[in-house]
Amino acid sequence: MLAMNQMCRALMKDADHVVDLRSDTVTKPTPEMRQAMMDTDVGDDVMREDPTINKLQERVAKMFGKEDALFVPTGTMANLIAVMCHCHGRAEEVILGDESHIILYEQGALATVGGVHTRQVKNLPDGTMDLNEVRAAIRGDDIHFPKTRAIIIENTHNNKGGRAVPLSFMKELRELTKEHGISVHLDGARVMNAVCALGVEPIDIGQYADSISMCFSKGLAAPVGSALIGTKEFIDRARMLRKGLGGGMRQAGVLAACALVALDKSIPRLHEDHENAQRLAQGLRDIESNMVTSDPSVTDTNMVVIHLREGTNMSRFMKAITKVYDEETAVNGSKLLIRIFPVGPMSLRAVIHYHVTSADIELTLKKFKFVCDLIDAGKIDVGSPGM
């Protein structure tokens, strides 16, 4: 990843335009956010005296139908604190999907920092889990095993291409956890994308979780911050853990101000990102080449999974699609640099966000067609089936 970033930065000087599809974390604060940072009132948040953070916490708690919320630096910290709140004894565990963000991309912090065991259940293609498998994984009072305290779900599901997990699954899972007296934590880094895609309100999702983490610095385009949401008792404990983990940020109202703007301005436009993702997925599917394809039917939100022809050398294809060609100007009207990451042996992921316009989607499709034409003509070698 680092080498790919360095290569793309070197190529930026040769491009007329750059479309950054690596992640929605690359967004920069909007002009309104920058102004809000200048104008907002601040105080010491560790002493609970920052009025802007207090306003943000009250607002997101109400959105999800909960009693309280806590502003934290990152989603990773929000998830860690949540699990440490649910599992505050020894020999306790959580159940979660084997392709969850917490398992794959959060450094094993539940175990290394929180001392919590993780028990994995296979994630299905739509981001859900087989509830029979979940039920079978739950462990109670037996001195040989850690005791299950919570089940974690992710909505939208990152590693499953931004799938919006349906409310019906969340409802059934909630009923299962009530039977066993255990909690549900929702890793909702992109939960507002799920709200948009499902056509529901945040409280409709919140009713099926005991705790929720939501991120402001992804599709909502704020620069920093997440919220952890739950009962007052839960958040009181979370606040203590945040301090111990180094998450007390003092006069961080300048960051919360951006999050408040995001709630007002970024959430209402998320459908634009989803529509642009659909355009990209449909356009890739329609390219007259077997080199790339995508499936609009599973493009629920702002992520597009791009599948490459079997046998393709990913390293060669990445060099081809991220290269800037002089010939592009004559064919496409300009030289485009696409920044994008692979997410599997034969797949890439494009993430649409605030800075990606419908015009950028058209340019991206032209660039993919341009490169696919060169590959199909034998002018670029990216490997072939059977290699």
C-alpha positions in Angstrom: 0.0 0.0 0.0 2.8 2.4 0.9 4.7 1.7 -2.3 1.5 2.2 -4.4 0.9 5.6 -2.7 4.4 6.7 -3.3 4.2 5.7 -7.0 0.9 7.6 -7.5 2.2 10.7 -5.8 5.1 10.7 -8.3 2.7 10.4 -11.2 0.4 13.3 -10.1 2.6 15.9 -11.8 1.9 14.2 -15.2 -1.9 14.1 -14.8 -4.4 16.7 -15.8 -6.8 15.4 -13.2 -6.8 13.0 -10.2 -9.7 10.8 -9.0 -9.0 9.3 -5.6 -11.0 6.1 -5.1 -8.9 4.6 -2.3 -11.2 5.3 0.5 -13.7 7.8 1.8 -11.2 8.5 4.5 -9.3 10.7 2.1 -12.0 13.5 2.2 -10.9 16.9 3.3 -13.1 19.3 5.4 -15.7 21.3 3.5 -15.5 25.1 3.5 -18.4 25.1 6.0 -16.5 22.8 8.3 -13.4 25.0 8.1 -15.5 28.0 9.0 -17.2 26.2 11.9 -13.8 25.3 13.3 -12.9 29.0 13.4 -16.2 30.1 15.0 -17.1 27.4 17.5 -17.0 27.6 21.3 -14.6 25.2 23.1 -13.8 24.0 26.6 -12.0 21.2 28.4 -13.8 18.1 27.3 -12.1 15.8 29.9 -13.9 18.1 32.4 -17.1 17.8 30.2 -16.9 21.6 29.6 -16.7 21.7 25.8 -20.1 23.0 24.7 -19.7 21.9 21.0 -18.7 18.3 22.0 -21.6 18.2 24.5 -24.0 19.3 21.7 -22.7 16.7 19.3 -22.9 13.9 21.9 -26.5 14.8 22.8 -27.5 15.0 19.2 -26.2 11.6 18.0 -27.5 9.9 21.1 -31.0 11.2 20.3 -30.7 10.2 16.7 -30.2 6.6 17.6 -32.7 6.6 20.5 -30.0 6.2 23.2 -29.3 8.0 26.5 -25.8 9.3 25.9 -22.7 9.4 23.6 -19.0 9.9 23.7 -16.8 11.7 21.2 -13.5 9.7 20.6 -10.6 10.2 18.1 -11.2 7.1 16.0 -13.6 4.3 15.2 -11.0 1.8 16.2 -10.9 3.3 19.7 -14.7 3.4 19.8 -15.0 -0.3 19.0 -12.3 -1.2 21.6 -13.9 0.9 24.3 -17.3 -0.7 23.5 -16.0 -4.2 23.8 -14.1 -3.4 27.0 -17.4 -2.0 28.5 -19.3 -5.1 27.5 -16.5 -7.5 28.7 -15.2 -6.0 31.9 -14.3 -9.3 33.6 -11.8 -11.9 32.9 -12.3 -15.0 30.6 -15.0 -13.2 28.5 -15.5 -13.1 24.7 -17.3 -11.5 21.9 -18.7 -13.2 18.7 -18.2 -11.4 15.4 -17.8 -12.1 11.7 -14.5 -13.5 10.3 -14.3 -10.7 7.8 -15.3 -7.9 10.2 -13.2 -4.7 10.3 -12.4 -5.4 13.9 -10.9 -8.8 13.1 -9.0 -7.8 10.0 -7.9 -4.2 10.4 -7.8 -3.2 14.1 -4.5 -4.9 15.0 -6.1 -7.5 17.3 -6.6 -4.8 19.9 -9.5 -6.5 21.6 -7.1 -9.2 22.7 -3.8 -7.3 23.0 -5.3 -4.2 24.8 -8.7 -5.3 26.0 -7.8 -8.8 27.1 -11.0 -10.1 25.3 -11.3 -13.3 23.4 -12.8 -13.2 19.9 -14.9 -16.1 18.5 -15.4 -15.8 14.8 -18.4 -16.8 12.7 -18.3 -16.8 8.9 -19.6 -13.7 7.3 -22.0 -14.3 4.4 -21.8 -12.4 1.1 -24.3 -9.8 2.3 -22.4 -9.0 5.5 -24.7 -11.0 7.8 -24.0 -14.3 9.6 -25.9 -17.5 9.8 -27.8 -17.2 13.0 -27.7 -20.9 13.7 -23.9 -20.7 13.6 -24.1 -17.6 15.9 -26.4 -19.5 18.3 -24.0 -22.5 18.4 -21.1 -20.2 19.1 -22.6 -18.7 22.2 -21.0 -20.0 25.4 -22.3 -19.7 28.9 -21.1 -20.8 32.4 -18.5 -23.5 31.9 -15.1 -23.2 33.6 -13.4 -24.5 30.4 -14.5 -21.7 28.1 -14.6 -17.9 28.1 -18.2 -16.6 28.6 -19.9 -14.8 25.6 -20.8 -11.3 26.6 -21.6 -9.6 23.2 -22.1 -10.1 19.5 -20.7 -7.6 17.1 -22.1 -6.7 13.7 -21.0 -4.3 11.1 -23.3 -2.1 9.0 -22.4 -1.2 6.3 -20.0 -4.1 5.9 -16.6 -2.9 4.7 -15.0 -6.2 3.5 -18.2 -7.3 1.8 -18.2 -4.2 -0.5 -20.2 -1.8 1.6 -23.3 -4.0 1.8 -26.1 -2.6 3.9 -27.1 -5.3 6.4 -30.9 -5.5 6.5 -33.0 -4.6 9.5 -34.6 -8.1 9.4 -31.3 -9.7 10.3 -30.6 -7.1 13.0 -34.0 -7.8 14.5 -33.5 -11.6 14.5 -30.1 -11.2 16.0 -31.4 -8.9 18.7 -34.1 -11.5 19.7 -31.4 -14.2 19.9 -29.2 -12.1 22.2 -32.1 -11.4 24.5 -32.7 -15.1 24.9 -29.1 -15.5 26.1 -28.8 -12.2 28.1 -25.9 -10.9 26.0 -25.4 -7.5 24.2 -25.1 -6.3 20.6 -22.5 -3.8 19.5 -22.9 -2.3 16.1 -19.7 -1.2 14.4 -21.3 1.5 12.4 -18.3 3.3 10.9 -20.5 3.9 7.8 -23.9 3.5 9.5 -25.3 6.6 7.9 -24.7 5.0 4.5 -26.7 2.1 5.7 -29.5 4.4 6.9 -29.5 6.0 3.5 -29.4 2.7 1.5 -32.1 1.1 3.6 -34.4 4.1 3.6 -34.8 4.2 7.4 -34.0 6.5 10.3 -31.0 6.0 12.6 -33.3 5.1 15.5 -34.7 2.2 13.4 -31.2 0.7 13.4 -30.3 1.8 16.9 -33.2 -0.1 18.5 -31.4 -3.4 17.7 -28.1 -2.6 19.3 -27.0 -1.9 22.9 -24.0 0.2 21.7 -23.1 1.8 18.4 -20.0 3.4 17.0 -20.3 5.8 14.1 -17.5 7.6 12.2 -17.6 11.2 11.1 -14.4 11.1 9.0 -15.4 8.7 6.2 -18.5 9.4 4.0 -19.5 12.3 6.2 -16.2 14.1 5.3 -15.2 15.5 8.7 -11.5 15.4 9.4 -11.4 13.5 12.7 -13.6 11.7 15.1 -16.2 9.0 16.0 -19.0 8.7 18.5 -19.7 5.8 20.8 -23.4 5.7 21.7 -25.3 3.8 24.4 -26.9 4.1 27.9 -25.7 6.6 30.4 -24.1 3.9 32.6 -22.3 2.5 29.5 -21.0 5.8 28.4 -19.8 6.7 32.0 -17.7 3.6 31.9 -16.6 4.4 28.3 -15.5 7.8 29.4 -13.2 6.4 32.0 -11.7 3.9 29.5 -11.2 6.6 26.9 -9.1 8.6 29.4 -6.9 5.5 30.1 -6.4 4.9 26.4 -5.3 8.4 25.7 -8.5 9.6 24.0 -9.2 12.6 26.2 -8.8 15.5 23.7 -9.4 18.6 25.8 -10.5 21.5 23.5 -11.6 19.2 20.7 -14.8 21.2 19.9 -13.0 22.4 16.8 -13.3 18.8 15.6 -16.9 18.3 16.9 -17.9 21.4 15.0 -17.0 19.7 11.8 -19.0 16.6 12.8 -22.1 18.8 13.5 -21.8 20.3 10.0 -21.5 16.7 8.7 -24.8 15.8 10.3 -26.5 18.7 8.7 -24.8 18.8 5.3 -23.1 15.5 4.5 -25.8 13.0 5.5 -28.5 14.5 3.1 -26.1 14.1 0.1 -25.0 10.5 0.8 -27.5 9.3 -1.9 -25.3 11.1 -4.5 -22.4 8.9 -3.6 -24.5 5.8 -3.8 -25.9 6.9 -7.2 -22.3 7.5 -8.5 -21.3 4.1 -7.2 -24.1 2.6 -9.2 -23.0 4.5 -12.3 -19.5 3.2 -11.9 -20.6 -0.4 -11.3 -22.9 -0.4 -14.3 -20.4 1.3 -16.5 -17.7 -1.3 -15.6 -20.1 -4.1 -16.3 -20.9 -2.6 -19.7 -17.3 -2.2 -20.9 -16.8 -4.4 -23.9 -13.9 -6.4 -22.4 -13.6 -9.4 -20.3 -10.8 -7.8 -18.4 -12.9 -6.1 -15.8 -16.5 -6.3 -14.5 -18.7 -5.3 -11.6 -22.1 -6.2 -10.2 -24.5 -3.3 -9.6 -26.9 -5.6 -7.8 -24.6 -5.9 -4.8 -23.5 -2.2 -4.9 -25.6 -1.1 -2.0 -23.8 2.0 -0.9 -20.6 3.9 -1.8 -18.3 1.0 -2.5 -17.7 -0.7 -5.9 -15.9 -4.0 -6.1 -14.2 -4.4 -9.4 -13.4 -8.0 -10.5 -10.5 -8.7 -12.8 -10.2 -11.5 -15.4 -9.0 -14.8 -13.7 -5.2 -15.2 -14.1 -4.5 -11.5 -14.2 -1.3 -10.4 -12.5 -2.5 -7.8 -10.0 0.7 -6.0 -9.7 0.9 -5.5 -13.5 -2.7 -4.4 -13.7 -2.3 -1.9 -10.9 0.7 -0.3 -12.8 -1.4 -0.2 -15.9 -4.5 1.4 -14.4 -2.6 3.9 -12.3 -0.2 5.0 -15.1 -0.7 8.3 -16.9 -0.5 7.9 -20.7 0.3 10.7 -23.2 -2.1 9.0 -25.6 -5.0 9.6 -23.2 -5.4 13.2 -24.3 -6.2 12.3 -27.9 -8.6 9.5 -26.9 -10.3 10.8 -23.7 -9.5 14.5 -23.8 -7.2 14.6 -20.7 -4.7 12.6 -18.8 -6.2 11.0 -15.7 -4.6 9.5 -12.6 -6.8 7.0 -10.8 -5.8 6.2 -7.2 -7.3 2.8 -6.1 -6.4 -0.2 -4.0 -6.7 -3.9 -4.5 -8.7 -5.8 -1.9 -8.2 -9.4 -3.1 -6.1 -11.5 -5.5 -8.5 -10.6 -8.4 -10.4 -7.5 -7.2 -10.1 -3.8 -6.6 -12.3 -1.6 -4.5 -13.4 1.9 -5.5 -14.9 4.1 -2.8 -17.1 7.1 -3.8 -17.2 10.1 -1.5 -17.7 13.9 -1.3 -14.8 14.7 -3.7 -15.9 12.3 -6.4 -18.4 13.8 -8.9 -20.5 12.3 -11.6 -18.0 13.8 -14.1 -15.2 11.9 -12.3 -17.1 8.7 -12.7 -17.3 9.3 -16.5 -13.6 10.0 -16.6 -12.8 6.9 -14.6 -14.9 4.7 -16.9 -13.1 6.2 -19.9 -9.7 5.4 -18.3 -10.7 1.8 -17.5 -11.9 1.3 -21.1 -8.7 2.9 -22.4 -6.5 0.5 -20.4 -8.7 -2.5 -21.2 -8.4 -1.7 -24.9 -4.6 -1.6 -24.7 -4.6 -4.9 -22.8 -7.0 -6.6 -25.2 -4.9 -5.4 -28.1 -1.8 -7.0 -26.6 -0.1 -3.7 -26.0 0.1 -4.2 -22.2 0.8 -7.6 -20.6 -1.1 -8.2 -17.4 -1.1 -12.0 -17.6 -3.7 -14.2 -19.2 -5.9 -17.1 -18.1 -3.9 -20.1 -17.1 -0.7 -18.1 -16.3 
